[in-house]
Amino acid sequence: MLLTYNLTSTVNFPTRSSKFSATAIDNIFINIDKENDYTLCPIRNGLSDHDAQLITLNTINLKPPTKHFKVIRTFNKNSLNDFLNKLSYEIWDTTFASEDINTMFNAFLDTYLKIFYSSFPSKKIQLTSKSNDWITLGIRISCKHKRELYVESKSNLLLRDHYKKYCKILSAVVNEAKKLTYNNKIRKSIKPNKTIWDIVKMETGKTNSTMNDLIDKIQFSDKLENDHKKIAETLYISC
């Protein structure tokens, strides 16, 4: 099954040893066509009767992808019905033409994928860049330092209070950076009300333009406002 995805096991030694047996039941699978320069060694952690495995990929490429598109498949009611209809009319005679289980599986997979690809064709879509203008170099450095403090605080109790204070200060800096960036966008926008709503939807994670994603009410002080025009005006004034 894994070989059909070009994945090969790398562990060839026992990972659990007892008085009467030695078994290799813990494994790491990689695509050796892309990563064939690697080293693997067991780690005895003393926490279990299973040894851990450490793999080092010597030729791994961490360079970010340069493509500006992605390949997707569309699944809807019509395409699903087409897929099920084609499956129901398939005879599967090539699948049972052999008695070898591997040959039967490969024949089944080949037929299944042909139907799948015909019912759900792939298409390329352009990726839109989503850059957060408020993330400055200073914030990036502070976030990196925050992660380092978190790791150190796990083993050093004296650093925990310092880590919490650092998180609180960083959170305040991020909120202020967002506020300044959004205020500038609103002031420079030709349609400030629309810009405000785009910012609100982005911050709340509701970026789709469907009716279900519209914000119908927001609370200001002790008053719950549900009029969209008044909400936009109030947000504009507060900014």
N, C-alpha and C positions, 0 to 999 in steps of 0.2 A: 504493500500500500504506500509506504513512504518513498519507495524507489520511483513510483509513478510521478512524484513531485521532485525527483532528483535529489532526495535526501538520503544520506548514508550515515550509518552509525560510526562513531569514532572510538568508543570504549571497547577494548578487546582484552580486558582483564577483569577478574572478579571484583565486584563492588560490595559484596556482602559475604563475609566468611564466618563460618561457625565451626564447631568441632567436627561435624560430620559432612559439611557441604561447603561449596564455594560457588556463588552464582553471580552473574552479571545482569542484574535487573535494573540498574540505573544507567542511563545512557544520555549522550548528547548527539543530536543529528544535525548535520550541516550539509550544504551544497558544496561538495569537494571540487566541482568544476570551477567555482568562483573563489573558494577559499581552500586551497590544497596545501598551503604552507601553515601548519599549525602544530602546536605541542600540547600534550594532554598528560595530566598526572593526577593521582588520587590524593585526597586530603583526609587524614584521620582526625576528625573533630572531637571525638570522645563523647559526643552527645547521643549517638545512636549506633546500632550495629551495622548501619549502612555508611560507607565512605562517601565523601563528597568528591566531585570531579572539578578540576580547574582546567579550562581550555584557553589557550592563548592563540589568537589569530594574528599571525605575523604580517600579513599583507592586507589587512582590512583597510578599506577606503572610506574615510569619514567625510569626504568631500560632499557638500550638499548637492542635490540634484539640480540640473540646469533647465530641465524641461518646465514649460509653463502651461502644461495641460495634463489632464488625467483621463483615463479610459473608464467608462462606466457602462452599466447595462440597465435598461429600464424594465422594471417589473410592475405590471399593472394587470387589471382584470382580463383584458383581451389577450395579452401575451401569455398569461398563466393558462387560460383556456386553450390557447393554441398548443402550448407545451403538453398539457394533459391529453389533448385530443391526439397528438402525434404519438405519444407514449401508448395510448390505448390501441392504436392501429399497428404498432410495431410487432412483428412476428417473433423477433429474437432468435431466428433460426441459426445465425452465425454464432450466437452465444453457446448453444448446446451442440454445436457440430464437433466439439472435441471433448475428450474425457479428462484432459489435463486442467486442473483448477486454475492455474495461472493463465493459460490460453483462454479459458472461459471468461475469466475476469477482464482480461484485456479486451476481448471482443465485446463484452457488455459495456465497458467504459467507453470504448470507441463509438458504439452506437448511441449511448446515452449522451455523450458530449456533442455529437453531430446534431441531435435533436435540440439539445440545450442551446447551442450556439445559433441555430436557425430561428428558435423562438425568441431568444434574448440576444440580439446582435449587439456588439460593442460599438461605442461611438466615443470620439474625443470631444472633450469640452475644455474651453479655455479657463485657466485658473486666474482668479482675481486676487491681487495682492491685498492682504489685510495687515497693514502696518499700524501700530499704535504710536502715534506721534508723541505721546507724552512719555514714552520710555526713553529716557536720556542715558548717556554713557554712565553717569553717576549712579543712576538707579540700577543699571545692569551690574555694576561693580558691587553695589550694596546688596543686591539679591544674591550674588555669588558668595559674598562674605556671610550672609545670613545662612545659606546652606552649609557653609563650613562650620559656623557656630553651632548649628543644629547637630551635626555629627559629633563635634567635640563635647557638647553638653550631655550627650547620651552616656558618656563615660566619666564626665566631670560634673558633679553636683553643684560646684561653686559657680559654674558658668550658666546654669539654668536661669537664674534671675537676670543675668546680663543679657541672655538670649531673648527673654520675654520683653525686656525694655527696648532692645534693639528692634524687635519686630514691631513694637508699638510706634517707635519713631519712624521706621521705614514706611509703615502703613500711612502715617500722617503725611509724609513726603509724597507718596504715591497719590494720595487723594488731592493734595494741593497741585501736583503736576497735572492731574486730570482736569481739575477745575480751571486752571489757566489755559490749557489747550482747548477745552470745550468753549470757554468764553471767547477766545479768539476766533474759533470757527463760527460761532453764532454772530459775532459782530461783523465778520467779513462776508457772511452769507447773504445772498439776494433774497432767499426765502427763509428767514430765521425760524419761523414756526415749524417748518418741515425739518430743518436742521435739528431743532430741539427734539422732535419726535424720533428722528433717526438716532440721536445720541441716547435717548431713553431706551429705545428698543435694543440698541447694541449693549447697553449696560445691563439690561434685564435678560439678555439672551434671546429676545424675540425679534429676530431679524427678518422673518418671512413676512410677506405683505398680504397674508390671508386675514380674513375677518376674525378668525379665532385667536390671532396673535395681537390684536389691537388692545391697548390698555384702556379699560373703560372707566376706571376711577383711581384717584390718587388722594391721599390724605395730606392736607396742609394744616399744621397745628392740630386743632381739635375738630376741624371740619373735613368731611369726606366729600370731595368734588367729583362729579361725574359728567360735567359738561366739557367736551373736548376743547372748545374754543377758550373757555375760562382757564382750563388747565395749561394750555399752551401760553396764554398771556401771563399767567402767574409764574410759570417757569422762566419765561423771557425776562420778566421784571426782576426775579430773584437772582438771575445770572448777571 
